[in-house]
Amino acid sequence: MKLKKYNQEETVKYWDSNTEVEIPEYVFKENDVRGVWVSNVANIDTPCKMPKEEYQAYLKQMIANMAKYNLNVMVFQVRPCNDAYYPSKLNPWSRFITGTEGKDPGFDVLQYVIDEAKKYNIRVHAWMNPYRVGQGALFPADATPSEEEIEKAKLAYLATLDDLNFAKRHPEHTIVDGAYKIILSPSHPEVIEFVTKSIMEVAEKYDVEAVHIDDYFYPYGKIPFAREEQDFNKYRKSADQSFDDWRRENVNQMIKSVHDELKKSFSKTGKKVLFGISPFAIYRTNKTIREDGWEKGSYHSAGALQCYSELYSDVYKWMKEKWIDYVVPQIYFPFERRDVTYHDLTKWWNDLVEETGTILYIGQALYQMGSNEVWQNPQEIANQLKFNCQFKNVKGTIFFTYKDLVKGQNDIKDQALDTIFKLWTTND
């Protein structure tokens, strides 16, 4: 049927056209991914400073709640801030478990989650943030500290970290971004090697279906050129390599390094661990819309952020080179936004993976339901799930984030959860 705007007779159309958006009947497919992200950074989805038994009970209930909705994949964050949710030889225990970085919570959190998830046939993907060191900013956003003050504040923060933390051991491999947050320096070979080893430690030790990186590559708070200029001159491949291409190549090297090590491990052990990326939904804008666009780019407003040019993540290259197994674009937009729309982006990604053969899941913004004027339709998420059914390359969905599966936040979200429950559980 034709999709109508919420509480209106007007139909929703594709970008700059009169083609109406069609919403088919929902078709339940048992093998499609029905997933959710579990965000541990800043304790978005899990608690902190909780006694071991209570913490385990929380995790147990969390997984039971997922099973209630017939979910089959959990993307569990195991490396939120250069730390670990498992006993690691490379990274300290996360402060988001006990409140103190390096403090042993008394059990292997990741293994416990895997064991509990298996009881419900829920597969676990280990979610890693490659570069982030500090969650908080060293200075307020409107501050104008000198570079000397920034360096001093950085070293003071690193000194508070656990002795095992790579950033504390190697401050020379860290950098402060434009939002005054500390990350590992993406261009340093030592960082690429360390991130790869950290990911492989989990891939080789744990029974996870996949390792997973989200949209945080070069940070949204852009690193000022001056802070990377020395590295640019030191590490660039040639004199004519542009600064933007150099940044993209730094991330390319990290992605390829992880791919190569996963491939080596598989050839030795026969244990296949998938590699997935969840990028910001807009890779590049179509060249008919903006001058620096791409002939294959997606359709939306000219001012939309592009992960290619602003996060320096060339996800199309990773797909084309077969460095990643699956992609989950974060299409956190509704049908009725004026500048960027769910339907235009979902169709675009479906068409793109037709070329590359990459497995495609859609990242959907359950968290947005009821949050602002364009997320008022209680059927928004259900309509998105129905819309997905018409595309043969869409193999499932992953919701952000777990806490939004728990009722009681707002009536619109609660209605959405009732609809999701019916779509995913009445076919058993």
C-alpha positions as a printed Julia matrix, in Angstrom:
428×3 Matrix{Float64}:
  0.0     0.0    0.0
  1.01    3.63  -0.38
  2.64    5.14   2.7
  0.77    8.21   3.87
  2.2    10.91   6.07
  1.19   10.62   9.69
 -2.41   11.78  10.17
 -2.52   13.09   6.59
 -3.81   11.94   3.21
 -0.64   13.04   1.42
  1.66   10.2    0.42
  5.4     9.94   1.13
  7.57   10.19  -1.99
 11.14    9.4   -2.9
 13.65   12.25  -3.08
 12.91   14.88  -5.73
 10.34   12.68  -7.49
  6.65   11.83  -7.67
  7.3     8.14  -7.01
  5.26    7.12  -3.99
  6.7     4.95  -1.25
  5.09    1.52  -1.01
  4.71   -0.38   2.23
  4.11   -4.11   1.71
  2.68   -6.52   4.25
  5.25   -7.68   6.79
  6.77  -11.07   6.0
  8.44  -12.77   8.95
 11.66  -14.59   8.03
 13.09  -16.79  10.74
 16.68  -16.45   9.52
 16.66  -12.66   9.28
 18.65  -10.87  11.95
 16.53   -9.35  14.7
 19.17   -7.62  16.78
 19.91   -4.94  19.32
 22.98   -3.02  20.37
 23.93   -3.13  24.05
 25.78    0.12  24.79
 28.11   -0.07  27.77
 29.84    3.27  27.26
 28.59    5.73  29.9
 26.39    2.87  31.18
 23.71    3.56  28.61
 22.31    0.02  28.8
 24.04   -1.64  31.74
 24.61   -0.58  35.36
 27.75    0.4   37.23
 28.98   -0.27  40.78
 26.52   -3.1   41.27
 27.36   -6.18  43.39
 28.34   -9.18  41.28
 25.16  -11.17  41.93
 22.9    -8.21  41.17
 24.87   -7.36  38.05
 24.57  -10.93  36.79
 20.84  -10.87  37.55
 20.53   -7.67  35.5
 22.34   -9.27  32.54
 20.17  -12.37  32.85
 16.99  -10.3   32.78
 18.29   -8.18  29.89
 18.82  -11.27  27.75
 15.43  -12.7   28.75
 13.84   -9.43  27.61
 15.56   -9.78  24.23
 14.25  -13.32  23.93
 10.72  -12.09  24.69
 10.88  -10.07  21.46
 12.32  -13.07  19.59
 15.67  -11.37  19.01
 18.46  -13.57  17.72
 21.5   -11.25  17.74
 22.99   -9.09  20.48
 25.74   -6.63  19.58
 27.42   -6.33  22.99
 29.93   -3.53  23.54
 33.11   -5.06  24.94
 35.61   -2.24  24.31
 33.9     1.1   24.98
 36.94    3.21  25.97
 40.26    1.44  25.36
 39.19   -1.05  28.04
 37.54   -4.46  28.31
 34.46   -6.36  29.47
 36.56   -9.52  29.76
 39.89  -10.45  31.36
 42.43   -9.09  28.89
 46.2    -9.12  28.58
 46.03   -5.92  26.55
 43.29   -3.73  28.03
 42.17   -3.01  31.61
 38.78   -3.89  33.0
 36.27   -1.19  32.09
 35.39    1.51  34.6
 31.8     1.19  33.38
 31.47   -2.1   35.3
 32.82   -1.28  38.75
 33.4     2.47  38.6
 37.18    1.94  38.67
 39.25    1.14  35.59
 41.25   -2.04  36.06
 39.1    -3.38  38.9
 38.11   -7.02  38.42
 34.32   -7.43  38.77
 34.78  -11.02  39.9
 33.61  -12.72  36.71
 34.11  -12.66  32.95
 31.25  -10.41  31.83
 31.51  -11.25  28.13
 31.61  -15.0   28.76
 28.63  -14.72  31.09
 26.66  -12.84  28.41
 27.59  -15.44  25.78
 26.54  -18.32  28.04
 23.21  -16.71  28.91
 22.51  -15.74  25.29
 23.07  -19.33  24.14
 20.16  -20.46  26.32
 17.89  -18.47  23.99
 19.8   -19.12  20.76
 20.89  -15.48  20.67
 24.18  -14.96  18.85
 26.68  -12.45  20.23
 28.67   -9.93  18.21
 31.53   -8.3   20.1
 31.34   -4.54  19.56
 34.62   -2.61  19.67
 35.46    1.07  19.63
 38.92    1.2   18.04
 40.27    4.62  19.05
 38.32    6.19  21.93
 40.31    6.72  25.16
 38.35    9.35  27.08
 34.57    9.64  27.12
 34.54   13.11  28.63
 36.01   16.32  27.26
 39.14   17.85  28.78
 37.68   21.37  28.37
 34.22   22.88  27.8
 33.22   23.15  24.14
 33.53   26.94  24.14
 36.97   26.99  25.79
 40.05   28.13  23.87
 43.03   26.54  25.63
 46.51   26.7   24.16
 48.12   23.59  22.7
 50.39   23.48  25.75
 47.36   23.5   28.05
 45.69   20.78  26.0
 48.79   18.58  26.19
 49.09   19.12  29.92
 45.43   18.23  30.48
 45.79   15.15  28.29
 48.76   13.84  30.26
 46.98   14.56  33.53
 43.99   12.5   32.39
 46.13    9.64  31.1
 47.85    9.47  34.48
 44.5     8.56  36.06
 44.11    5.46  33.9
 45.01    1.92  34.87
 48.65    0.96  34.3
 47.61   -1.61  31.67
 45.9     0.99  29.52
 47.78    1.38  26.22
 47.13    5.13  26.21
 48.74    5.55  29.61
 51.71    3.41  28.61
 52.08    5.22  25.29
 50.87    8.83  25.49
 52.88    9.48  22.33
 50.26    7.43  20.46
 47.33    9.58  21.6
 45.8    12.78  20.23
 43.1    15.24  21.31
 40.26   15.85  18.88
 38.35   19.07  18.2
 35.88   18.33  21.03
 38.8    18.02  23.49
 38.43   14.25  23.77
 41.37   11.85  23.72
 41.67    9.13  21.1
 44.45    6.85  19.88
 46.27    8.34  16.88
 44.76    6.63  13.81
 47.87    7.12  11.68
 50.35    5.42  14.0
 51.33    1.89  12.94
 51.62    0.98  16.63
 47.97    1.93  17.13
 46.8    -0.09  14.14
 48.71   -3.1   15.47
 47.36   -2.65  19.0
 43.73   -2.26  17.88
 44.07   -5.33  15.68
 45.52   -7.39  18.52
 42.77   -6.23  20.87
 40.09   -7.33  18.42
 41.82  -10.63  17.71
 42.12  -11.39  21.41
 38.33  -11.53  21.57
 37.85  -13.23  18.19
 40.21  -16.07  19.12
 39.19  -16.54  22.76
 35.4   -16.22  22.68
 32.54  -17.94  20.89
 31.25  -14.83  19.16
 29.65  -14.83  15.75
 31.29  -11.53  14.78
 33.47   -8.63  15.78
 31.82   -5.28  15.15
 32.91   -1.64  14.81
 30.37    1.16  14.71
 30.64    4.69  13.25
 33.48    6.08  15.38
 36.53    6.22  13.15
 38.0     9.67  12.83
 35.87   11.47  15.42
 32.83   13.66  14.83
 34.78   16.3   16.8
 37.3    16.82  14.02
 40.99   16.8   14.9
 42.51   20.18  13.93
 45.0    19.86  11.09
 47.81   21.31  13.2
 47.61   18.39  15.65
 48.12   15.87  12.85
 50.39   17.85  10.58
 53.56   16.24  11.9
 52.11   12.75  11.5
 50.86   13.63   8.02
 54.35   14.63   6.93
 55.85   11.55   8.56
 53.44    8.83   7.42
 51.9     9.91   4.12
 52.6     7.6    1.2
 53.68   10.23  -1.29
 54.13   13.96  -1.65
 50.94   14.25  -3.67
 48.73   12.31  -1.24
 46.09   14.71   0.06
 45.42   15.14   3.77
 41.89   13.73   3.43
 43.09   10.73   1.45
 45.81   10.14   4.04
 43.25   10.09   6.85
 41.05    7.66   4.94
 44.05    5.46   4.24
 44.88    5.33   7.96
 41.44    3.87   8.67
 41.68    1.61   5.62
 44.87    0.13   7.0
 43.22   -0.62  10.33
 40.2    -2.3    8.69
 42.41   -4.33   6.35
 44.67   -5.33   9.25
 41.71   -6.74  11.19
 40.41   -8.51   8.08
 43.8   -10.04   7.33
 44.27  -11.34  10.88
 40.76  -12.8   10.98
 41.48  -14.55   7.7
 44.79  -15.94   9.02
 43.1   -17.15  12.19
 40.37  -18.87  10.2
 42.92  -20.68   8.01
 44.65  -21.98  11.15
 41.68  -22.89  13.32
 38.68  -23.22  10.99
 36.76  -20.9   13.32
 34.96  -18.3   11.23
 34.37  -14.94  12.92
 32.53  -12.38  10.82
 33.65   -8.75  10.61
 30.9    -6.14  10.58
 30.82   -2.35  10.36
 27.95   -0.03  11.34
 28.67    3.28   9.61
 26.8     6.55   9.71
 24.04    6.09   7.14
 25.3     8.58   4.56
 28.41    7.36   2.79
 28.52   10.02   0.06
 25.94   12.37  -1.38
 25.04   12.13  -5.04
 27.08   14.44  -7.27
 23.88   15.98  -8.66
 23.31   17.45  -5.18
 26.76   18.66  -4.12
 29.98   19.41  -5.95
 32.13   16.94  -4.0
 29.5    14.2   -4.37
 29.76   10.78  -5.97
 28.06    9.54  -9.12
 26.67    6.59  -7.14
 25.87    8.65  -4.04
 22.61    8.77  -2.09
 19.86   11.38  -2.26
 19.18   13.87   0.52
 20.01   17.47   1.4
 23.35   18.91   0.31
 24.34   19.77   3.87
 24.13   16.24   5.25
 27.24   14.81   6.91
 29.15   12.26   4.81
 31.14    9.56   6.56
 33.54    9.47   3.59
 34.62   13.11   3.89
 33.97   13.9    7.55
 34.63   10.64   9.43
 37.18    9.47   6.83
 35.62    6.03   6.64
 35.56    4.62   3.1
 33.04    1.87   3.8
 32.35    1.29   0.1
 36.02    0.4   -0.4
 35.88   -2.05   2.51
 32.8    -3.66   0.98
 34.25   -3.77  -2.53
 37.56   -5.24  -1.31
 35.68   -7.86   0.78
 37.41   -6.67   3.94
 34.12   -6.77   5.83
 31.38   -9.4    5.85
 28.38   -7.3    6.77
 27.36   -3.67   6.97
 24.72   -2.06   9.23
 24.16    1.54   8.12
 22.7     3.58  10.96
 19.6     4.83   9.17
 18.39    6.79  12.17
 15.94    8.87  10.15
 12.15    8.66   9.76
 10.14    8.66   6.55
  9.01   12.26   7.0
 12.16   14.26   7.64
 12.69   16.85   4.95
 16.48   16.67   4.67
 17.26   12.95   5.04
 14.78   10.08   4.81
 14.65    6.45   5.8
 13.27    5.19   2.48
 15.81    6.9    0.23
 18.77    5.62   2.25
 17.49    2.07   2.73
 16.82    1.66  -0.99
 20.28    3.13  -1.73
 22.07    0.67   0.55
 20.08   -2.26  -0.87
 21.22   -1.27  -4.36
 24.85   -0.76  -3.27
 25.25   -4.23  -1.75
 23.83   -5.68  -4.95
 27.16   -4.62  -6.44
 29.49   -5.63  -3.59
 27.77   -8.76  -2.24
 28.1    -7.55   1.36
 25.49   -8.8    3.84
 23.17   -5.91   4.73
 21.29   -5.29   7.97
 19.61   -1.96   8.71
 20.36   -0.04  11.89
 17.05    1.45  13.11
 16.47    4.2   15.65
 14.1     2.68  18.18
 15.57    5.19  20.65
 14.1     8.09  18.66
 10.45    7.05  19.02
  8.48    9.88  20.6
 11.57   12.08  20.89
 10.64   14.95  18.55
  8.04   16.12  16.03
  9.13   13.77  13.21
  9.07   10.7   15.47
  5.46   10.92  16.64
  3.97    8.12  14.54
  3.65    5.01  16.76
  3.85    2.9   13.57
  7.14    4.44  12.34
  9.39    1.51  13.25
  6.79   -1.05  12.16
  6.45    0.74   8.82
 10.22    0.67   8.43
 10.28   -3.07   9.09
  7.53   -3.56   6.51
  9.3    -1.3    4.02
 12.46   -3.42   4.36
 10.59   -6.53   3.23
 10.5    -5.42  -0.41
 14.31   -5.42  -0.69
 15.95   -8.78  -1.26
 19.32   -7.67   0.11
 18.04   -6.48   3.49
 18.7    -9.46   5.76
 17.48   -8.03   9.03
 17.56   -5.13  11.44
 19.45   -4.03  14.54
 17.87   -1.59  16.99
 19.65    1.1   18.92
 19.63    0.57  21.84
 18.71   -2.08  24.45
 17.19    0.25  27.05
 14.59    1.25  24.48
 13.21   -2.31  24.53
 12.1    -1.64  28.1
  8.68   -0.03  28.34
  7.86    3.11  30.3
  9.79    5.87  28.5
  6.92    7.33  26.48
  3.58    6.18  25.12
  4.64    6.33  21.46
  7.62    4.06  22.08
  5.48    1.69  24.13
  3.01    1.38  21.26
  5.9     0.72  18.89
  7.15   -2.06  21.14
  3.71   -3.68  21.14
  3.72   -3.66  17.35
  7.26   -5.06  17.11
  6.32   -7.79  19.56
  3.35   -8.82  17.37
  5.39   -8.79  14.17
  8.21  -10.88  15.59
  6.43  -13.32  17.91
  3.16  -14.29  16.25
  4.95  -16.36  13.62
  6.51  -18.9   15.99
